[in-house]
Amino acid sequence: MISIVIPTYNASRFMPNLLFSIFNQEVEDMEVIIVDDCSTDNTVEVVRQYPVRVIRMEKNGGPARARNRGVKEAKGDIIFFLDSDVIVLDGTVREVKDYFEKKSGASCVIGVCATEPLNHGFVPKYMAMFEYIHLLGARGNKVSVFAPRCGAIKKELFLRAGGYDESYRGADVEDFELARRIIRIDTIMLNPDMLVRHQFVNNVGEAVRNYFKRAVMWLHLFLKDRQFDNAGPTAPSNGIAAVCAFLSFVTLFFVPFTAAAGTLFVLLLAMFLFFNIRWWNFMRKEAGLLFSIKALFLNYVLGIDIIIASIYGLITYPFSKKEAA
């Protein structure tokens, strides 16, 4: 049996489309568990119009705690996590069921966000395409990340790994931290046929703030366990590109004083382009040249943002008790 676990907090505007996308697939032997984290809107009233189990948390504790509660209450041996701000594309729930039935050794699998996000605009489209292309191509489809916006895991493995660390209060890097513990005892696979459409940030300002916060927390996590990711936006190639963006920006301030700075700027910019060429070509083919050029500029800005956040993370790490506590 598949137990679909969805944490919610003030998500009433998303729930009708998400729940319709789930129940429209007519998969037998399935339950949907909504764990509401003390919403102040009418989320609970909205979801109760559907054949779901509703669990109301006693106090707001964040998505990590809500997901753990959902797993505890689940009847199924397969837990399929979804975020509240997605819709499930046709065939995905069936794909999860078939994946575990046909692959006897499968214990944990993630899907991907489709390249067309739920919200419109350049930034959401860039984020969706950037995440999509960076999850594809891992050797043997084995990945070191677990995305609860579309991720399934055997309940036994989830409990053996210890579940989500509930000291993470926000939707931050609790998924990366859990993935570290999962891959120590088992394997996380990628199935690109498991697809959702996701609501991404709306504008550059939101993207900069989001990237800064998550980069600080990811660096704290990295300094604790010294482990890189082999897929997704946090893969090493993106880190190298971000370093090149930051250093090239810094060298611009020295261009008026020395010709060597200009040469160094060109070299760093070339390296930035080299490490971004795979996703840039993908966006150029899928969305056009103008979009891909704008995407490169946004990636440059976010690269600078990430390195500034990483410097801040290095400084604050010795004084941090727990990055999300």
N, C-alpha and C positions, 0 to 999 in steps of 0.2 A: 504494500500500500504506500502511496505517495502522500506525504503531509506537506502542503504548501504553507510556509510560515512567512507572514508579512507583518513587520512592525509598522505602526502608524503613529503619527503625531500631527494633528491639524492637517490631515490629508484628504478632507472630504471632496475637494475638487478633482482629485485624481482617481478616487476609488471606483466610481461607476464604470469608467473605461477599462480599468485594470481588471475588475471582477468580471465584466462582460467578456473580455478577451480570454479569461481563464475558462469560464463555464461554457463559452461558445465552442470549446474544443471537445466536449462530450467524452472525456476520459473516465472510464470506470475505475473504481477502487482508489478514490482520491478524496482527501479532505482539505479544506482551506481554513487556516487558523489566522485570525486577525488579532494581533497583540497591540492593544491601544495604550500608548504611553502617556495617559492623562491628557488627552486632547482637550482644548478649550473651545473647539468648534463642534460641528455636528457630525464628525467622522463616525462615531458609534451608531448614530441613528441611520446614517446612509448605508453602512455595511450590513446592518441587520435586515435590510431589504433583500439580502441575498442568502443562499444556503451556506452560511459560514459559521464557524465557532468563534465567538468573541471573548477574548480575555482582556480584562481591564486591570492594568497595573495599579497598585495601591499608591505609588508615588512615581514621579517622573525620574527615570534612571538611565535613559539613553537607549539607542538601538541594540547595543550589545546585550544588555540585560533583557530587553524585550525578546530578542531572538532566543536567548537561552531559555526563557520561560516558555516560549512557543514549542521548543524542542522537548522540554520536560513534559508538556501536555500532549504531545503528538502521539497518535496511535500507529502511524506508519513506520516502516523500517527504513524508508528513504525520505530525507528531508530536502525539500526544494525551497530554497530561500529566494524571495523576490523583494525588491524595494517597493515602496508605495508609489513612487513617481515613475513607473514604467507601465507599458502594456506588453503582453506576451503575444508574439507573432504566431500565426496559425501553424500548428504542428509541433510547437515547442514542448508542451506538456507531454504529448505522446512520445516525442523524441527522448525526453528524460526517462520515461517508463521503459521504452524499448532499449535504451542504452544499458540500463542496469540488468534487464532481462537477457539481453543477447551477449553481454560481456560479463561473464561470471566473476571475473576478478576485479571489476570496476568498483571503486569505493568512493571516489570524489571526482566531480566533473563540473566545469564552468562553461557557460555560454558567452556570447558576445553581444554588445549593443550594436544594433543596425546602424548603418551610416546615415540614416534619416532620423534625426531626433524628434521628440514630441513637440518641442518649441521651435519656432522659426527664427531665422537670423543667421548672420555669418558666424558668430562665436559658437552657438550651439552646434552648428553644422561642422565647424572645424573640430570641436571637442569630440564629437561622435566619430568622425572619420579618423582622427588621430588615434583614439583608443582602439578602434576596430583594427586598423592596419598593424598596430604594435602588439596585438595579441596573436595575430596569425604568424606562422612561420617558425614557431618553437620546434626544436628537434623532437620528432616523435609525438608532437602535440602534448609533451609534458611541460607543464608550467609551474612556476613557484608562487603564483598568486591565486587567491580565492576571492571571487567577487560575489557578495551576497545579493547584488541586484539581479543576478541570474546564475545561481550556483546550487548544485545538488550534492548531497553527501549521505552516506549511510549513517543512520543514527548511532550505531555502535561506534563507528570511527570518530564521529563528532564528540561523543562523550569520552572516548578514550584519549582524545587530544586535549580534553579539558574545557571544551566550549570556548565561547568568547570571553575575553578578559573584561570584566564589568567595570573596571576602573576607568576605562575609556567611556566618557559620557556622551561625546558627540559622534557624528558620522565621520570619523577621521581615519586612523590607520589601524583600527581594530581588526579589519579584514586581513591586512598584511601580517599582523602579529599572529593571528590564528593560522595563516598559511605556513608560517615558519614552523609551527608545531606539527602541523599535518604532515609536511614533507619529511619530517624526521622519522615518521613511522609508516608512511604510505606515499601514494603518488596522486598528484592532481593532474587531471587530463583536461584538454580543451576540446570541446565539440562545437564547431562553428555552425552546426545546424540548430543549436539552441539559441534562439534570437529574441531579444526584446528591443523595444524602442524606449529611450530614456529621456527624461527632462534634464537637460544640462543647464549650466549657468547662462545668463542671458546676455551679458556684455563684458567688455574688457576689464572694467573695474572689479566685477565679481570674480572673474577668472584670476586676476592678479591676487586678490585677497585669498581666494581658495587655494591657489598654488602655494602662496607664501606659508599659510598655516600648515598645509599637508607636508610641504617640504621640510619644515622645521621638525614636525613630528616623525616623518619618515627617517630623517637623519638621526634623531634620538634613538629610534628603533635600530637603525643600522649600527650605530656606535655600541649598542648593547649586545647585538648578536653577530656583527660583522658579516652580514649576508646580503649579496646582491640579488636582484630579481632577474629572471631570464626572459621575461616578456612583460608587455604592458608599458605604459608611459614612464615607469621607473627603471626601465632597462638601462644598462650602463651606457649604451650609445647615445641615449638622450642626455645623460649626465655630461658626457664629453662635449656634446653640442652646446649645452648650456654654459659650460666653462669657456668654450670658444667665443660664445656670444658676449659673455661678461668681460673677458679679457680684451676682446676687440673694441668694445665700448670704452673701456678704460684707456686704451692706447690712443683713442681719438683726442684726448686731452693733451697728449704729448706731441701730436702731429705738427703744431706750429713751431715747436722748438727743435725737432730733430727729424731728419728724413728717414731714419731707421724706424721710427714709430709708424710712418705711413706704410713701409714695407711689411712690418709686423701686423698691422691692421689687415692688409690684404691677405696675408698668409692665414691669419686666424679666421677671417671671413670665409676663405676657401675651405678651411677645415670644417667650419660650421655648416657650410653647404654640403660637403661630402658626407658628413654623418647624418644629414637630414634627407639625402637624395631619395631614399626608398619611399618614405611616406610622401615626399613632395611629388614624385612621379605618380604615385597612386592618386593623390588629390588632383593633379593636373589632368589625368585621364578621366577621372570620375566627375569632376566639378568644373574643369576649364582652367585656362592659364591665369585669368585675372584672379579667380578665387585662390589658386595655389600661391600666387605672388603675395596676396594679402595674408595668407596663412603663414608664409615664411616670415613676414614682418611681425606677426603676432607671436610666432614661436621665438623670435629673437627677443622680443620684450619679455616674454615669460621665462626665457632662459636666464636673462639678467635677474629677474625676480627670484628665480629658484636659487641662484648662487648667493644673492644677498640673504635669502632665508637660510641657506646652508651655513653661511658665516655666523648668522645670528644663532643658529642651532648649535654650532660648535661652542660658541661663547656661553650659551645658557645650559648646555648639557650637564656640566658638573654641578649646577645648582638646581637641576630639575629633579623632583622626587618621582614624578610619573607624568609623562607628557600630556596625558589627557585627564588626569585626576581632577 
